[in-house]
Each structure stands twice: as structure tokens, then as C-alpha cells.
Amino acid sequence: MNQTNIEYTNVINVCRDIFSKKTKDYGTAWRILRSSSLTDQIFIKAQRIRTIQETGQNKVGESVEDEFVAIVNYCIMAIIQLRETDLVEMELPAETAIALYDKYAKEAFELMAKKNHDYGEAWRDMRVSSLTDLILMKILRVKQIEDNNGATLISEGIDANYFDMLNYSVFSLIHLNVSATTN
């Protein structure tokens, strides 16, 4: 397994652990949220990261790394909400929620591997601030698609944008050495 795959897996394991613990604490209360509400949650997190990057000040105390982890987890929640239309119950058993998390984390990993091959690991030469800006741009795209009731003429759908935001967040976390803390 190459270095990117190892680092990516380690970061996802950190995110999954937090998702699992929060699911045990809160259940799946997030299931009440529409995808547009999850988009707004991702926006709040990304905007906070950008503000901290620009000002150098963090008055709330939660780290930038914590916010990128939250973006990963909110993206997976949003993908679950979009894709799992047969699930009608709000409260899912923890095992079901975690199995769905794993399903979409695996899909994100597979997408990353394909794109990483084609782009030649260009993300490694990018700044975290640029990845943050790309996440914010993807959020604005998703908001526009949501405002158009999901209709696009030529563009990727909402879920593709969530996958990209998830992967940009993982890359940011790798840059910030989150995966190194789990080795």
C-alpha cells in the first residue's frame, strides 16, 4: 500500500472513531437534517477554517483539524441522506450508521485513488488554504444545485461535490499530520 493510501486510511479511521463515538452519544439525530442543512453545516466549518487561516486567531478553541474532521463526517452524513432514500427511520442502530459510514468512506477512498492517479498527487504540493478554498467553492456549487432543485445541465451532482469536499478535507488533515498521530 503506498504512502497516500496509508495516510488516507489513518485519517478516515480518526474521523470514523469520532463519528462512532458521537453516534453512541447522540444517536443519529443528524438524520432530521435535509442535505441543504448539512451543506450549511459544512459551510460553517469551512468558513471558520478560512477565518482562522486568514486572521491567525482561534477564539473558540476547537482546532482547524477538528473542523476538517467535522467536514469529513458531515459529508458522509450528507451522502447517506442523499443516497439512502429507502431509510425512513430517523434513529438508526449504531451498527447500521457505522456500516453506512464505512460504505461511503470506501467509495470516497476509491474515488481518491482514481483521481490521485490521474492528477499525480498534485494535492501534496497544494497549500491547506487552497484546499479550504476549494471546499468553499464546492459548497457554493452545491448550494446552487440545491437552489435549482438538484437539476444540472452538464455538471456533477451534489453527491460528487460532497465526495470531493470529503477528500480535500482528508488531504488537509494529512498535510496537518493528523494521520501521523495514529501510527
C-alpha positions in Angstrom: 0.0 0.0 0.0 1.5 3.3 -0.9 2.0 6.2 1.5 -1.1 8.1 0.4 -3.3 5.1 0.9 -1.9 4.5 4.4 -2.2 8.2 5.4 -5.7 8.4 4.0 -6.8 5.3 5.8 -5.4 6.6 9.1 -7.2 9.9 8.7 -10.5 8.2 7.9 -10.0 5.9 10.9 -9.7 9.1 13.1 -12.9 10.5 11.6 -14.7 7.2 11.9 -13.8 6.9 15.5 -15.3 10.3 16.3 -18.4 9.5 14.2 -18.8 6.3 16.1 -18.4 7.9 19.5 -20.8 10.7 18.6 -23.3 8.2 17.3 -23.2 6.4 20.6 -23.6 9.7 22.5 -26.3 11.3 20.3 -27.7 8.6 18.2 -28.5 9.6 14.6 -30.2 12.9 15.4 -28.5 14.2 12.2 -31.0 12.2 10.2 -33.5 15.0 10.8 -31.4 17.3 8.7 -32.0 17.9 5.0 -29.0 17.8 2.8 -29.2 21.6 2.4 -28.8 21.9 6.2 -25.8 19.6 6.1 -24.3 21.8 3.3 -24.8 24.8 5.6 -23.0 22.9 8.5 -20.1 22.2 6.1 -20.1 25.8 5.1 -19.9 27.0 8.7 -16.9 24.7 9.4 -15.1 25.7 6.2 -15.7 29.4 6.8 -14.3 29.1 10.3 -11.2 27.3 9.0 -10.7 30.1 6.5 -11.2 32.8 9.1 -8.6 31.2 11.3 -6.2 30.8 8.4 -6.6 34.5 7.5 -6.5 36.0 11.0 -4.3 33.5 12.8 -6.8 33.8 15.7 -8.8 31.0 17.2 -11.2 32.2 19.9 -13.4 29.1 20.1 -10.7 26.7 20.9 -11.6 23.8 18.6 -8.7 23.2 16.2 -8.7 23.5 12.5 -8.0 19.8 12.4 -11.3 19.2 14.4 -13.1 21.3 11.8 -11.7 19.3 8.9 -12.7 16.1 10.7 -16.2 17.5 11.1 -16.4 18.3 7.3 -15.4 14.7 6.5 -18.2 13.4 8.8 -20.8 15.9 7.7 -20.0 15.0 4.0 -20.6 11.3 4.8 -23.8 12.1 6.6 -25.0 14.2 3.6 -24.2 11.3 1.2 -26.1 8.9 3.4 -29.1 11.3 3.3 -28.9 11.7 -0.5 -28.3 8.1 -1.4 -30.1 6.0 1.2 -33.6 7.1 0.3 -35.1 3.8 1.4 -34.2 4.5 5.0 -37.3 6.1 6.6 -36.5 5.7 10.3 -34.8 8.7 11.9 -32.9 6.7 14.5 -30.6 4.1 13.1 -28.9 1.5 15.1 -25.3 2.5 15.7 -24.1 -0.6 13.7 -26.2 0.5 10.7 -24.9 4.0 10.8 -21.3 2.9 11.0 -21.8 0.3 8.2 -23.2 3.1 6.0 -20.2 5.3 7.1 -17.8 2.6 6.0 -19.6 2.1 2.7 -19.3 5.7 1.7 -15.8 6.1 3.2 -14.7 3.2 1.0 -16.3 4.8 -2.1 -14.5 8.1 -1.3 -11.2 6.2 -0.9 -11.7 4.5 -4.3 -12.5 7.9 -5.9 -9.5 9.4 -4.3 -7.3 6.6 -5.7 -8.5 7.1 -9.2 -8.2 10.9 -9.2 -4.9 10.7 -7.3 -3.5 8.5 -10.1 -4.7 10.9 -12.8 -3.6 14.1 -11.1 -0.3 12.7 -9.9 -0.8 13.5 -6.3 -0.9 17.2 -7.1 -2.6 17.8 -3.7 0.7 17.2 -2.0 2.0 20.4 -3.5 -1.1 22.4 -2.6 -1.5 24.6 0.5 -4.1 23.7 3.1 -5.5 27.2 2.5 -6.1 26.3 -1.2 -7.8 23.1 -0.2 -10.0 25.2 2.1 -10.9 27.5 -0.8 -11.8 24.5 -3.0 -14.1 23.2 -0.3 -15.8 26.6 -0.1 -16.1 26.7 -3.9 -17.7 23.2 -3.8 -20.1 24.3 -1.1 -21.2 27.3 -3.3 -21.7 24.9 -6.2 -23.8 22.5 -4.0 -25.9 25.4 -2.8 -26.6 26.5 -6.4 -27.6 23.0 -7.4 -29.8 22.7 -4.3 -31.4 26.1 -5.2 -32.0 24.5 -8.7 -33.8 21.6 -7.0 -30.9 19.3 -7.9 -31.0 19.9 -11.6 -27.8 20.4 -13.6 -27.2 20.7 -17.3 -23.7 19.4 -17.5 -22.2 19.4 -14.0 -21.6 16.7 -11.5 -24.3 16.1 -9.0 -24.4 17.1 -5.3 -23.0 13.8 -4.1 -19.9 14.1 -6.3 -19.2 17.5 -4.7 -19.6 16.0 -1.2 -17.1 13.3 -2.1 -14.6 16.0 -3.4 -15.0 18.1 -0.2 -14.5 14.9 1.9 -11.3 14.1 0.0 -10.0 17.7 0.2 -10.5 17.6 3.9 -8.7 14.3 4.2 -5.8 15.8 2.2 -5.8 18.8 4.5 -5.7 16.5 7.5 -2.7 14.6 6.0 -0.9 17.9 5.5 -1.7 18.8 9.1 -0.2 15.4 10.2 -3.3 14.0 11.7 -2.6 10.6 10.3 0.9 10.7 11.9 -0.7 10.8 15.3 -2.4 7.4 14.8 0.7 5.4 13.8 
